[in-house]
Amino acid sequence: MSIASTPETVPFKKSVGREYLESIVVAVILALFIRTFVVQAFKIPTGSMENNLLIGDHLLVNKVVYSPSLGGFEDALMAKKPIQRGHVIVFKYPEDPTRDFIKRVVGLPGETVEIRAKQVYIDGKPIDEPYVHFLEPPLRPDDPEYGIRSDGRGEDYGPRTVPDGQLFVMGDNRDNSKDSRYWGFLPEDQVKGRALMVYWSYEASRDEYHRTGYVEWIKDTVSAFGKTRWRRFFHLIR
């Protein structure tokens, strides 16, 4: 009696093209996950944060640090912490949520903010801000223009109390920053994350940075490598 032979099972083998495709898909999904929930790149298009951040700086933004807490272990593992005065944050611009802004936290919920002759007071006490830059130095009380030229310049403000769930933010370049002095308080739920470090930077003017069109983009990208600020690589933002 003859016995029928069992056909030999041929192991399934993926094609090289399919392996490449799967690798690319996994990489894209991972990149999207990281960008959405962990870290996001951000670039500086204006001089409102000079001299701490410069036009042409490219930053990494920590999106986890202010996320809702799931417990003490997770907070320690992910280095989570509440928003504090002095933190440099990226947020959705309240007047146009499609745009991202970057400013420094100055006033926290419940605090009273006042500015007199460019000096910031919190709850009636002056605060030290070593990072601040002025195009024009603050006037002394004995200067003839003291108390006169401040209209519309943001040199005086308040006093106003920051509402619950909101922040008072300002640019480090106080004479060249559109911030809470002009458009009001920032809702905390509009904060996207804390600025961590500069991962690349190149010298560029504001006009160069806002050019549009493929030809201009290619020209600027090629020329940018010759304008790289090497000393700013991995510059920590404080």
Helices and strands as residue ranges (DSSP letters): H 16-33, I 34-38, E 39-43, E 57-62, H 72-77, E 88-93, E 96-107, E 112-116, E 119-122, E 125-126, E 157-161, E 166-170, G 174-176, H 180-183, E 186-187, G 188-190, E 191-201, H 206-209, H 214-224, G 225-227, G 230-232, E 235-236
